[in-house]
Amino acid sequence: MNRSDPEHELDARGLLCPLPVLKARKRLRGMASGEVLRLLATDPAAVVDVPHFCAEAGHDFLGTEEAGPGCTAYRIRRA
């Protein structure tokens, strides 16, 4: 992961499927190609939903990291 990438953050903690992915889609639409979104989510389904969304939409899924108790950060590069 290249930390020098421009990065935006979206807090979707407490939201359940499909809301984290829907909010990420909306935010990504307003971003420039190559910019990175850091999505914070507590929904257990996001571990499957976010990579699947990226594959379907053509965005680069950059991976995950622990972001606190029960929270995962998903990094997505806008296509």
N, CA, C and O atoms as a Maestro MAE file, in Angstrom:
{
 s_m_m2io_version
 :::
 2.0.0
}

f_m_ct {
 s_m_title
 :::
 protein
 m_atom[316] {
  # First column is atom index #
  i_m_mmod_type
  r_m_x_coord
  r_m_y_coord
  r_m_z_coord
  i_m_residue_number
  s_m_chain_name
  s_m_pdb_residue_name
  s_m_pdb_atom_name
  i_m_atomic_number
  :::
  1 25 0.832 -1.175 0.000 1 A "MET " " N  " 7
  2 3 0.000 0.000 0.000 1 A "MET " " CA " 6
  3 2 0.877 1.238 0.000 1 A "MET " " C  " 6
  4 15 1.825 1.342 0.779 1 A "MET " " O  " 8
  5 25 0.562 2.150 -0.856 2 A "ASN " " N  " 7
  6 3 1.317 3.380 -0.962 2 A "ASN " " CA " 6
  7 2 0.602 4.473 -0.191 2 A "ASN " " C  " 6
  8 15 -0.439 4.963 -0.630 2 A "ASN " " O  " 8
  9 25 1.145 4.860 0.951 3 A "ARG " " N  " 7
  10 3 0.506 5.848 1.821 3 A "ARG " " CA " 6
  11 2 0.560 7.258 1.251 3 A "ARG " " C  " 6
  12 15 -0.061 8.159 1.814 3 A "ARG " " O  " 8
  13 25 1.278 7.482 0.156 4 A "SER " " N  " 7
  14 3 1.336 8.813 -0.428 4 A "SER " " CA " 6
  15 2 0.152 9.061 -1.361 4 A "SER " " C  " 6
  16 15 -0.020 10.175 -1.855 4 A "SER " " O  " 8
  17 25 -0.663 8.041 -1.607 5 A "ASP " " N  " 7
  18 3 -1.855 8.226 -2.434 5 A "ASP " " CA " 6
  19 2 -2.790 9.228 -1.765 5 A "ASP " " C  " 6
  20 15 -2.918 9.229 -0.540 5 A "ASP " " O  " 8
  21 25 -3.451 10.087 -2.559 6 A "PRO " " N  " 7
  22 3 -4.485 10.945 -1.967 6 A "PRO " " CA " 6
  23 2 -5.525 10.045 -1.297 6 A "PRO " " C  " 6
  24 15 -5.926 9.031 -1.868 6 A "PRO " " O  " 8
  25 25 -5.960 10.406 -0.100 7 A "GLU " " N  " 7
  26 3 -6.864 9.510 0.618 7 A "GLU " " CA " 6
  27 2 -8.056 10.264 1.199 7 A "GLU " " C  " 6
  28 15 -7.907 11.326 1.802 7 A "GLU " " O  " 8
  29 25 -9.225 9.698 1.005 8 A "HIS " " N  " 7
  30 3 -10.472 10.200 1.576 8 A "HIS " " CA " 6
  31 2 -10.928 9.162 2.596 8 A "HIS " " C  " 6
  32 15 -10.569 7.989 2.492 8 A "HIS " " O  " 8
  33 25 -11.715 9.585 3.578 9 A "GLU " " N  " 7
  34 3 -12.209 8.637 4.567 9 A "GLU " " CA " 6
  35 2 -13.723 8.708 4.650 9 A "GLU " " C  " 6
  36 15 -14.314 9.788 4.621 9 A "GLU " " O  " 8
  37 25 -14.341 7.537 4.754 10 A "LEU " " N  " 7
  38 3 -15.793 7.425 4.896 10 A "LEU " " CA " 6
  39 2 -16.080 6.540 6.103 10 A "LEU " " C  " 6
  40 15 -15.661 5.384 6.151 10 A "LEU " " O  " 8
  41 25 -16.793 7.092 7.069 11 A "ASP " " N  " 7
  42 3 -17.130 6.358 8.285 11 A "ASP " " CA " 6
  43 2 -18.496 5.699 8.115 11 A "ASP " " C  " 6
  44 15 -19.526 6.373 8.148 11 A "ASP " " O  " 8
  45 25 -18.500 4.382 7.934 12 A "ALA " " N  " 7
  46 3 -19.741 3.622 7.789 12 A "ALA " " CA " 6
  47 2 -19.933 2.684 8.980 12 A "ALA " " C  " 6
  48 15 -20.654 1.691 8.880 12 A "ALA " " O  " 8
  49 25 -19.293 2.995 10.101 13 A "ARG " " N  " 7
  50 3 -19.433 2.159 11.289 13 A "ARG " " CA " 6
  51 2 -20.881 2.180 11.757 13 A "ARG " " C  " 6
  52 15 -21.534 3.224 11.775 13 A "ARG " " O  " 8
  53 25 -21.369 0.993 12.138 14 A "GLY " " N  " 7
  54 3 -22.737 0.869 12.622 14 A "GLY " " CA " 6
  55 2 -23.759 0.634 11.525 14 A "GLY " " C  " 6
  56 15 -24.913 0.324 11.819 14 A "GLY " " O  " 8
  57 25 -23.363 0.772 10.275 15 A "LEU " " N  " 7
  58 3 -24.285 0.544 9.153 15 A "LEU " " CA " 6
  59 2 -24.187 -0.912 8.701 15 A "LEU " " C  " 6
  60 15 -23.114 -1.516 8.729 15 A "LEU " " O  " 8
  61 25 -25.322 -1.461 8.285 16 A "LEU " " N  " 7
  62 3 -25.364 -2.850 7.835 16 A "LEU " " CA " 6
  63 2 -25.543 -2.923 6.327 16 A "LEU " " C  " 6
  64 15 -25.990 -1.968 5.691 16 A "LEU " " O  " 8
  65 25 -25.186 -4.067 5.770 17 A "CYS " " N  " 7
  66 3 -25.298 -4.364 4.347 17 A "CYS " " CA " 6
  67 2 -26.695 -3.976 3.853 17 A "CYS " " C  " 6
  68 15 -27.684 -4.312 4.505 17 A "CYS " " O  " 8
  69 25 -26.798 -3.297 2.751 18 A "PRO " " N  " 7
  70 3 -25.756 -2.900 1.790 18 A "PRO " " CA " 6
  71 2 -25.240 -1.474 1.976 18 A "PRO " " C  " 6
  72 15 -24.520 -0.974 1.111 18 A "PRO " " O  " 8
  73 25 -25.583 -0.812 3.066 19 A "LEU " " N  " 7
  74 3 -25.259 0.607 3.216 19 A "LEU " " CA " 6
  75 2 -23.771 0.961 3.123 19 A "LEU " " C  " 6
  76 15 -23.452 1.957 2.474 19 A "LEU " " O  " 8
  77 25 -22.843 0.213 3.727 20 A "PRO " " N  " 7
  78 3 -21.435 0.612 3.554 20 A "PRO " " CA " 6
  79 2 -20.998 0.665 2.093 20 A "PRO " " C  " 6
  80 15 -20.300 1.595 1.689 20 A "PRO " " O  " 8
  81 25 -21.400 -0.316 1.306 21 A "VAL " " N  " 7
  82 3 -21.024 -0.339 -0.118 21 A "VAL " " CA " 6
  83 2 -21.747 0.760 -0.887 21 A "VAL " " C  " 6
  84 15 -21.145 1.395 -1.753 21 A "VAL " " O  " 8
  85 25 -23.016 1.000 -0.594 22 A "LEU " " N  " 7
  86 3 -23.757 2.060 -1.293 22 A "LEU " " CA " 6
  87 2 -23.146 3.424 -1.009 22 A "LEU " " C  " 6
  88 15 -23.018 4.244 -1.918 22 A "LEU " " O  " 8
  89 25 -22.766 3.676 0.240 23 A "LYS " " N  " 7
  90 3 -22.145 4.954 0.586 23 A "LYS " " CA " 6
  91 2 -20.763 5.079 -0.051 23 A "LYS " " C  " 6
  92 15 -20.372 6.164 -0.482 23 A "LYS " " O  " 8
  93 25 -20.023 3.972 -0.110 24 A "ALA " " N  " 7
  94 3 -18.712 3.989 -0.768 24 A "ALA " " CA " 6
  95 2 -18.870 4.294 -2.256 24 A "ALA " " C  " 6
  96 15 -18.101 5.077 -2.813 24 A "ALA " " O  " 8
  97 25 -19.847 3.688 -2.892 25 A "ARG " " N  " 7
  98 3 -20.086 3.931 -4.320 25 A "ARG " " CA " 6
  99 2 -20.360 5.409 -4.566 25 A "ARG " " C  " 6
  100 15 -19.812 6.003 -5.494 25 A "ARG " " O  " 8
  101 25 -21.204 5.993 -3.735 26 A "LYS " " N  " 7
  102 3 -21.551 7.408 -3.887 26 A "LYS " " CA " 6
  103 2 -20.325 8.292 -3.698 26 A "LYS " " C  " 6
  104 15 -20.106 9.224 -4.472 26 A "LYS " " O  " 8
  105 25 -19.526 8.008 -2.674 27 A "ARG " " N  " 7
  106 3 -18.337 8.819 -2.413 27 A "ARG " " CA " 6
  107 2 -17.330 8.682 -3.549 27 A "ARG " " C  " 6
  108 15 -16.742 9.676 -3.975 27 A "ARG " " O  " 8
  109 25 -17.124 7.452 -4.047 28 A "LEU " " N  " 7
  110 3 -16.159 7.219 -5.119 28 A "LEU " " CA " 6
  111 2 -16.539 7.964 -6.396 28 A "LEU " " C  " 6
  112 15 -15.660 8.404 -7.137 28 A "LEU " " O  " 8
  113 25 -17.822 8.109 -6.659 29 A "ARG " " N  " 7
  114 3 -18.269 8.840 -7.853 29 A "ARG " " CA " 6
  115 2 -17.759 10.272 -7.862 29 A "ARG " " C  " 6
  116 15 -17.496 10.836 -8.924 29 A "ARG " " O  " 8
  117 25 -17.621 10.859 -6.680 30 A "GLY " " N  " 7
  118 3 -17.171 12.240 -6.587 30 A "GLY " " CA " 6
  119 2 -15.661 12.394 -6.496 30 A "GLY " " C  " 6
  120 15 -15.162 13.509 -6.344 30 A "GLY " " O  " 8
  121 25 -14.937 11.303 -6.587 31 A "MET " " N  " 7
  122 3 -13.480 11.333 -6.471 31 A "MET " " CA " 6
  123 2 -12.827 11.205 -7.841 31 A "MET " " C  " 6
  124 15 -13.429 10.688 -8.782 31 A "MET " " O  " 8
  125 25 -11.593 11.678 -7.941 32 A "ALA " " N  " 7
  126 3 -10.831 11.571 -9.181 32 A "ALA " " CA " 6
  127 2 -10.210 10.176 -9.297 32 A "ALA " " C  " 6
  128 15 -9.953 9.509 -8.295 32 A "ALA " " O  " 8
  129 25 -9.982 9.761 -10.518 33 A "SER " " N  " 7
  130 3 -9.321 8.489 -10.775 33 A "SER " " CA " 6
  131 2 -7.967 8.471 -10.073 33 A "SER " " C  " 6
  132 15 -7.205 9.434 -10.154 33 A "SER " " O  " 8
  133 25 -7.673 7.359 -9.379 34 A "GLY " " N  " 7
  134 3 -6.400 7.213 -8.681 34 A "GLY " " CA " 6
  135 2 -6.458 7.599 -7.224 34 A "GLY " " C  " 6
  136 15 -5.569 7.230 -6.456 34 A "GLY " " O  " 8
  137 25 -7.485 8.336 -6.816 35 A "GLU " " N  " 7
  138 3 -7.614 8.699 -5.409 35 A "GLU " " CA " 6
  139 2 -8.056 7.482 -4.607 35 A "GLU " " C  " 6
  140 15 -8.673 6.565 -5.148 35 A "GLU " " O  " 8
  141 25 -7.738 7.476 -3.317 36 A "VAL " " N  " 7
  142 3 -7.994 6.326 -2.459 36 A "VAL " " CA " 6
  143 2 -9.042 6.673 -1.409 36 A "VAL " " C  " 6
  144 15 -8.988 7.726 -0.774 36 A "VAL " " O  " 8
  145 25 -9.995 5.763 -1.243 37 A "LEU " " N  " 7
  146 3 -11.021 5.881 -0.210 37 A "LEU " " CA " 6
  147 2 -10.702 4.884 0.895 37 A "LEU " " C  " 6
  148 15 -10.469 3.705 0.630 37 A "LEU " " O  " 8
  149 25 -10.692 5.359 2.121 38 A "ARG " " N  " 7
  150 3 -10.545 4.492 3.304 38 A "ARG " " CA " 6
  151 2 -11.922 4.395 3.937 38 A "ARG " " C  " 6
  152 15 -12.417 5.354 4.528 38 A "ARG " " O  " 8
  153 25 -12.531 3.232 3.807 39 A "LEU " " N  " 7
  154 3 -13.883 2.975 4.296 39 A "LEU " " CA " 6
  155 2 -13.803 2.268 5.642 39 A "LEU " " C  " 6
  156 15 -13.229 1.184 5.743 39 A "LEU " " O  " 8
  157 25 -14.377 2.875 6.675 40 A "LEU " " N  " 7
  158 3 -14.427 2.261 8.002 40 A "LEU " " CA " 6
  159 2 -15.768 1.567 8.155 40 A "LEU " " C  " 6
  160 15 -16.813 2.195 7.982 40 A "LEU " " O  " 8
  161 25 -15.753 0.273 8.479 41 A "ALA " " N  " 7
  162 3 -16.999 -0.477 8.588 41 A "ALA " " CA " 6
  163 2 -16.921 -1.507 9.714 41 A "ALA " " C  " 6
  164 15 -15.875 -2.101 9.974 41 A "ALA " " O  " 8
  165 25 -18.060 -1.696 10.367 42 A "THR " " N  " 7
  166 3 -18.170 -2.710 11.407 42 A "THR " " CA " 6
  167 2 -19.036 -3.879 10.954 42 A "THR " " C  " 6
  168 15 -19.113 -4.890 11.653 42 A "THR " " O  " 8
  169 25 -19.683 -3.764 9.809 43 A "ASP " " N  " 7
  170 3 -20.551 -4.813 9.284 43 A "ASP " " CA " 6
  171 2 -19.715 -6.038 8.910 43 A "ASP " " C  " 6
  172 15 -18.826 -5.936 8.065 43 A "ASP " " O  " 8
  173 25 -19.986 -7.202 9.528 44 A "PRO " " N  " 7
  174 3 -19.205 -8.404 9.189 44 A "PRO " " CA " 6
  175 2 -19.299 -8.792 7.719 44 A "PRO " " C  " 6
  176 15 -18.375 -9.414 7.195 44 A "PRO " " O  " 8
  177 25 -20.391 -8.441 7.040 45 A "ALA " " N  " 7
  178 3 -20.549 -8.794 5.625 45 A "ALA " " CA " 6
  179 2 -19.644 -7.960 4.718 45 A "ALA " " C  " 6
  180 15 -19.421 -8.332 3.566 45 A "ALA " " O  " 8
  181 25 -19.126 -6.852 5.211 46 A "ALA " " N  " 7
  182 3 -18.291 -5.980 4.382 46 A "ALA " " CA " 6
  183 2 -17.033 -6.686 3.902 46 A "ALA " " C  " 6
  184 15 -16.504 -6.342 2.844 46 A "ALA " " O  " 8
  185 25 -16.540 -7.666 4.656 47 A "VAL " " N  " 7
  186 3 -15.330 -8.388 4.263 47 A "VAL " " CA " 6
  187 2 -15.521 -9.100 2.916 47 A "VAL " " C  " 6
  188 15 -14.553 -9.332 2.192 47 A "VAL " " O  " 8
  189 25 -16.755 -9.440 2.589 48 A "VAL " " N  " 7
  190 3 -17.082 -10.053 1.298 48 A "VAL " " CA " 6
  191 2 -17.599 -8.994 0.327 48 A "VAL " " C  " 6
  192 15 -17.221 -8.977 -0.845 48 A "VAL " " O  " 8
  193 25 -18.468 -8.109 0.826 49 A "ASP " " N  " 7
  194 3 -19.141 -7.124 -0.024 49 A "ASP " " CA " 6
  195 2 -18.190 -6.118 -0.670 49 A "ASP " " C  " 6
  196 15 -18.330 -5.819 -1.856 49 A "ASP " " O  " 8
  197 25 -17.234 -5.597 0.080 50 A "VAL " " N  " 7
  198 3 -16.364 -4.542 -0.442 50 A "VAL " " CA " 6
  199 2 -15.462 -5.061 -1.569 50 A "VAL " " C  " 6
  200 15 -15.420 -4.436 -2.629 50 A "VAL " " O  " 8
  201 25 -14.738 -6.175 -1.389 51 A "PRO " " N  " 7
  202 3 -13.940 -6.676 -2.520 51 A "PRO " " CA " 6
  203 2 -14.797 -7.027 -3.739 51 A "PRO " " C  " 6
  204 15 -14.381 -6.794 -4.874 51 A "PRO " " O  " 8
  205 25 -15.987 -7.584 -3.512 52 A "HIS " " N  " 7
  206 3 -16.876 -7.918 -4.626 52 A "HIS " " CA " 6
  207 2 -17.309 -6.653 -5.369 52 A "HIS " " C  " 6
  208 15 -17.304 -6.620 -6.599 52 A "HIS " " O  " 8
  209 25 -17.681 -5.618 -4.619 53 A "PHE " " N  " 7
  210 3 -18.061 -4.344 -5.229 53 A "PHE " " CA " 6
  211 2 -16.911 -3.800 -6.080 53 A "PHE " " C  " 6
  212 15 -17.133 -3.347 -7.203 53 A "PHE " " O  " 8
  213 25 -15.695 -3.840 -5.555 54 A "CYS " " N  " 7
  214 3 -14.542 -3.333 -6.297 54 A "CYS " " CA " 6
  215 2 -14.335 -4.094 -7.599 54 A "CYS " " C  " 6
  216 15 -14.083 -3.495 -8.645 54 A "CYS " " O  " 8
  217 25 -14.443 -5.413 -7.531 55 A "ALA " " N  " 7
  218 3 -14.274 -6.238 -8.737 55 A "ALA " " CA " 6
  219 2 -15.341 -5.913 -9.773 55 A "ALA " " C  " 6
  220 15 -15.044 -5.820 -10.964 55 A "ALA " " O  " 8
  221 25 -16.574 -5.743 -9.328 56 A "GLU " " N  " 7
  222 3 -17.681 -5.446 -10.249 56 A "GLU " " CA " 6
  223 2 -17.557 -4.050 -10.856 56 A "GLU " " C  " 6
  224 15 -17.860 -3.854 -12.033 56 A "GLU " " O  " 8
  225 25 -17.112 -3.077 -10.051 57 A "ALA " " N  " 7
  226 3 -17.070 -1.683 -10.499 57 A "ALA " " CA " 6
  227 2 -15.743 -1.313 -11.164 57 A "ALA " " C  " 6
  228 15 -15.627 -0.243 -11.761 57 A "ALA " " O  " 8
  229 25 -14.745 -2.191 -11.063 58 A "GLY " " N  " 7
  230 3 -13.460 -1.926 -11.691 58 A "GLY " " CA " 6
  231 2 -12.482 -1.132 -10.841 58 A "GLY " " C  " 6
  232 15 -11.430 -0.727 -11.334 58 A "GLY " " O  " 8
  233 25 -12.809 -0.901 -9.568 59 A "HIS " " N  " 7
  234 3 -11.896 -0.195 -8.669 59 A "HIS " " CA " 6
  235 2 -10.852 -1.177 -8.137 59 A "HIS " " C  " 6
  236 15 -11.068 -2.389 -8.139 59 A "HIS " " O  " 8
  237 25 -9.723 -0.642 -7.685 60 A "ASP " " N  " 7
  238 3 -8.664 -1.477 -7.109 60 A "ASP " " CA " 6
  239 2 -8.907 -1.630 -5.616 60 A "ASP " " C  " 6
  240 15 -8.960 -0.643 -4.882 60 A "ASP " " O  " 8
  241 25 -9.055 -2.873 -5.170 61 A "PHE " " N  " 7
  242 3 -9.172 -3.156 -3.740 61 A "PHE " " CA " 6
  243 2 -7.758 -3.280 -3.200 61 A "PHE " " C  " 6
  244 15 -7.027 -4.195 -3.579 61 A "PHE " " O  " 8
  245 25 -7.366 -2.369 -2.318 62 A "LEU " " N  " 7
  246 3 -5.986 -2.310 -1.834 62 A "LEU " " CA " 6
  247 2 -5.757 -3.099 -0.557 62 A "LEU " " C  " 6
  248 15 -4.612 -3.295 -0.148 62 A "LEU " " O  " 8
  249 25 -6.835 -3.558 0.082 63 A "GLY " " N  " 7
  250 3 -6.669 -4.370 1.273 63 A "GLY " " CA " 6
  251 2 -7.382 -3.804 2.482 63 A "GLY " " C  " 6
  252 15 -8.109 -2.814 2.404 63 A "GLY " " O  " 8
  253 25 -7.146 -4.469 3.605 64 A "THR " " N  " 7
  254 3 -7.817 -4.106 4.849 64 A "THR " " CA " 6
  255 2 -6.795 -3.932 5.961 64 A "THR " " C  " 6
  256 15 -5.650 -4.374 5.866 64 A "THR " " O  " 8
  257 25 -7.248 -3.275 7.013 65 A "GLU " " N  " 7
  258 3 -6.447 -3.160 8.220 65 A "GLU " " CA " 6
  259 2 -7.380 -3.001 9.406 65 A "GLU " " C  " 6
  260 15 -8.488 -2.480 9.275 65 A "GLU " " O  " 8
  261 25 -6.925 -3.454 10.556 66 A "GLU " " N  " 7
  262 3 -7.681 -3.295 11.794 66 A "GLU " " CA " 6
  263 2 -7.773 -1.805 12.105 66 A "GLU " " C  " 6
  264 15 -6.777 -1.086 12.020 66 A "GLU " " O  " 8
  265 25 -8.975 -1.341 12.465 67 A "ALA " " N  " 7
  266 3 -9.174 0.090 12.731 67 A "ALA " " CA " 6
  267 2 -9.871 0.301 14.068 67 A "ALA " " C  " 6
  268 15 -10.637 1.250 14.234 67 A "ALA " " O  " 8
  269 25 -9.603 -0.584 15.013 68 A "GLY " " N  " 7
  270 3 -10.233 -0.479 16.324 68 A "GLY " " CA " 6
  271 2 -11.065 -1.711 16.606 68 A "GLY " " C  " 6
  272 15 -11.215 -2.569 15.736 68 A "GLY " " O  " 8
  273 25 -11.610 -1.811 17.812 69 A "PRO " " N  " 7
  274 3 -12.402 -2.995 18.184 69 A "PRO " " CA " 6
  275 2 -13.614 -3.187 17.258 69 A "PRO " " C  " 6
  276 15 -14.501 -2.336 17.190 69 A "PRO " " O  " 8
  277 25 -13.628 -4.310 16.557 70 A "GLY " " N  " 7
  278 3 -14.745 -4.641 15.681 70 A "GLY " " CA " 6
  279 2 -14.849 -3.812 14.421 70 A "GLY " " C  " 6
  280 15 -15.848 -3.901 13.708 70 A "GLY " " O  " 8
  281 25 -13.839 -3.007 14.129 71 A "CYS " " N  " 7
  282 3 -13.879 -2.125 12.950 71 A "CYS " " CA " 6
  283 2 -12.729 -2.477 12.009 71 A "CYS " " C  " 6
  284 15 -11.601 -2.721 12.436 71 A "CYS " " O  " 8
  285 25 -13.049 -2.494 10.727 72 A "THR " " N  " 7
  286 3 -12.051 -2.760 9.697 72 A "THR " " CA " 6
  287 2 -12.027 -1.581 8.731 72 A "THR " " C  " 6
  288 15 -13.069 -1.027 8.383 72 A "THR " " O  " 8
  289 25 -10.827 -1.208 8.307 73 A "ALA " " N  " 7
  290 3 -10.664 -0.176 7.282 73 A "ALA " " CA " 6
  291 2 -10.378 -0.868 5.958 73 A "ALA " " C  " 6
  292 15 -9.478 -1.703 5.864 73 A "ALA " " O  " 8
  293 25 -11.148 -0.515 4.939 74 A "TYR " " N  " 7
  294 3 -10.994 -1.056 3.586 74 A "TYR " " CA " 6
  295 2 -10.466 0.073 2.715 74 A "TYR " " C  " 6
  296 15 -11.018 1.173 2.726 74 A "TYR " " O  " 8
  297 25 -9.396 -0.188 1.956 75 A "ARG " " N  " 7
  298 3 -8.838 0.841 1.090 75 A "ARG " " CA " 6
  299 2 -9.153 0.507 -0.366 75 A "ARG " " C  " 6
  300 15 -8.881 -0.594 -0.845 75 A "ARG " " O  " 8
  301 25 -9.736 1.491 -1.055 76 A "ILE " " N  " 7
  302 3 -10.193 1.335 -2.439 76 A "ILE " " CA " 6
  303 2 -9.608 2.460 -3.280 76 A "ILE " " C  " 6
  304 15 -9.748 3.633 -2.935 76 A "ILE " " O  " 8
  305 25 -8.948 2.104 -4.388 77 A "ARG " " N  " 7
  306 3 -8.460 3.123 -5.328 77 A "ARG " " CA " 6
  307 2 -9.472 3.282 -6.455 77 A "ARG " " C  " 6
  308 15 -9.857 2.314 -7.111 77 A "ARG " " O  " 8
  309 25 -9.891 4.519 -6.662 78 A "ARG " " N  " 7
  310 3 -10.887 4.844 -7.690 78 A "ARG " " CA " 6
  311 2 -10.326 4.538 -9.062 78 A "ARG " " C  " 6
  312 15 -9.202 4.923 -9.382 78 A "ARG " " O  " 8
  313 25 -11.116 3.838 -9.882 79 A "ALA " " N  " 7
  314 3 -10.719 3.502 -11.244 79 A "ALA " " CA " 6
  315 2 -10.705 4.743 -12.119 79 A "ALA " " C  " 6
  316 15 -10.393 4.658 -13.306 79 A "ALA " " O  " 8
  :::
 }
 m_bond[315] {
  # First column is bond index #
  i_m_from
  i_m_to
  i_m_order
  :::
  1 1 2 1
  2 2 3 1
  3 3 4 2
  4 3 5 1
  5 5 6 1
  6 6 7 1
  7 7 8 2
  8 7 9 1
  9 9 10 1
  10 10 11 1
  11 11 12 2
  12 11 13 1
  13 13 14 1
  14 14 15 1
  15 15 16 2
  16 15 17 1
  17 17 18 1
  18 18 19 1
  19 19 20 2
  20 19 21 1
  21 21 22 1
  22 22 23 1
  23 23 24 2
  24 23 25 1
  25 25 26 1
  26 26 27 1
  27 27 28 2
  28 27 29 1
  29 29 30 1
  30 30 31 1
  31 31 32 2
  32 31 33 1
  33 33 34 1
  34 34 35 1
  35 35 36 2
  36 35 37 1
  37 37 38 1
  38 38 39 1
  39 39 40 2
  40 39 41 1
  41 41 42 1
  42 42 43 1
  43 43 44 2
  44 43 45 1
  45 45 46 1
  46 46 47 1
  47 47 48 2
  48 47 49 1
  49 49 50 1
  50 50 51 1
  51 51 52 2
  52 51 53 1
  53 53 54 1
  54 54 55 1
  55 55 56 2
  56 55 57 1
  57 57 58 1
  58 58 59 1
  59 59 60 2
  60 59 61 1
  61 61 62 1
  62 62 63 1
  63 63 64 2
  64 63 65 1
  65 65 66 1
  66 66 67 1
  67 67 68 2
  68 67 69 1
  69 69 70 1
  70 70 71 1
  71 71 72 2
  72 71 73 1
  73 73 74 1
  74 74 75 1
  75 75 76 2
  76 75 77 1
  77 77 78 1
  78 78 79 1
  79 79 80 2
  80 79 81 1
  81 81 82 1
  82 82 83 1
  83 83 84 2
  84 83 85 1
  85 85 86 1
  86 86 87 1
  87 87 88 2
  88 87 89 1
  89 89 90 1
  90 90 91 1
  91 91 92 2
  92 91 93 1
  93 93 94 1
  94 94 95 1
  95 95 96 2
  96 95 97 1
  97 97 98 1
  98 98 99 1
  99 99 100 2
  100 99 101 1
  101 101 102 1
  102 102 103 1
  103 103 104 2
  104 103 105 1
  105 105 106 1
  106 106 107 1
  107 107 108 2
  108 107 109 1
  109 109 110 1
  110 110 111 1
  111 111 112 2
  112 111 113 1
  113 113 114 1
  114 114 115 1
  115 115 116 2
  116 115 117 1
  117 117 118 1
  118 118 119 1
  119 119 120 2
  120 119 121 1
  121 121 122 1
  122 122 123 1
  123 123 124 2
  124 123 125 1
  125 125 126 1
  126 126 127 1
  127 127 128 2
  128 127 129 1
  129 129 130 1
  130 130 131 1
  131 131 132 2
  132 131 133 1
  133 133 134 1
  134 134 135 1
  135 135 136 2
  136 135 137 1
  137 137 138 1
  138 138 139 1
  139 139 140 2
  140 139 141 1
  141 141 142 1
  142 142 143 1
  143 143 144 2
  144 143 145 1
  145 145 146 1
  146 146 147 1
  147 147 148 2
  148 147 149 1
  149 149 150 1
  150 150 151 1
  151 151 152 2
  152 151 153 1
  153 153 154 1
  154 154 155 1
  155 155 156 2
  156 155 157 1
  157 157 158 1
  158 158 159 1
  159 159 160 2
  160 159 161 1
  161 161 162 1
  162 162 163 1
  163 163 164 2
  164 163 165 1
  165 165 166 1
  166 166 167 1
  167 167 168 2
  168 167 169 1
  169 169 170 1
  170 170 171 1
  171 171 172 2
  172 171 173 1
  173 173 174 1
  174 174 175 1
  175 175 176 2
  176 175 177 1
  177 177 178 1
  178 178 179 1
  179 179 180 2
  180 179 181 1
  181 181 182 1
  182 182 183 1
  183 183 184 2
  184 183 185 1
  185 185 186 1
  186 186 187 1
  187 187 188 2
  188 187 189 1
  189 189 190 1
  190 190 191 1
  191 191 192 2
  192 191 193 1
  193 193 194 1
  194 194 195 1
  195 195 196 2
  196 195 197 1
  197 197 198 1
  198 198 199 1
  199 199 200 2
  200 199 201 1
  201 201 202 1
  202 202 203 1
  203 203 204 2
  204 203 205 1
  205 205 206 1
  206 206 207 1
  207 207 208 2
  208 207 209 1
  209 209 210 1
  210 210 211 1
  211 211 212 2
  212 211 213 1
  213 213 214 1
  214 214 215 1
  215 215 216 2
  216 215 217 1
  217 217 218 1
  218 218 219 1
  219 219 220 2
  220 219 221 1
  221 221 222 1
  222 222 223 1
  223 223 224 2
  224 223 225 1
  225 225 226 1
  226 226 227 1
  227 227 228 2
  228 227 229 1
  229 229 230 1
  230 230 231 1
  231 231 232 2
  232 231 233 1
  233 233 234 1
  234 234 235 1
  235 235 236 2
  236 235 237 1
  237 237 238 1
  238 238 239 1
  239 239 240 2
  240 239 241 1
  241 241 242 1
  242 242 243 1
  243 243 244 2
  244 243 245 1
  245 245 246 1
  246 246 247 1
  247 247 248 2
  248 247 249 1
  249 249 250 1
  250 250 251 1
  251 251 252 2
  252 251 253 1
  253 253 254 1
  254 254 255 1
  255 255 256 2
  256 255 257 1
  257 257 258 1
  258 258 259 1
  259 259 260 2
  260 259 261 1
  261 261 262 1
  262 262 263 1
  263 263 264 2
  264 263 265 1
  265 265 266 1
  266 266 267 1
  267 267 268 2
  268 267 269 1
  269 269 270 1
  270 270 271 1
  271 271 272 2
  272 271 273 1
  273 273 274 1
  274 274 275 1
  275 275 276 2
  276 275 277 1
  277 277 278 1
  278 278 279 1
  279 279 280 2
  280 279 281 1
  281 281 282 1
  282 282 283 1
  283 283 284 2
  284 283 285 1
  285 285 286 1
  286 286 287 1
  287 287 288 2
  288 287 289 1
  289 289 290 1
  290 290 291 1
  291 291 292 2
  292 291 293 1
  293 293 294 1
  294 294 295 1
  295 295 296 2
  296 295 297 1
  297 297 298 1
  298 298 299 1
  299 299 300 2
  300 299 301 1
  301 301 302 1
  302 302 303 1
  303 303 304 2
  304 303 305 1
  305 305 306 1
  306 306 307 1
  307 307 308 2
  308 307 309 1
  309 309 310 1
  310 310 311 1
  311 311 312 2
  312 311 313 1
  313 313 314 1
  314 314 315 1
  315 315 316 2
  :::
 }
}
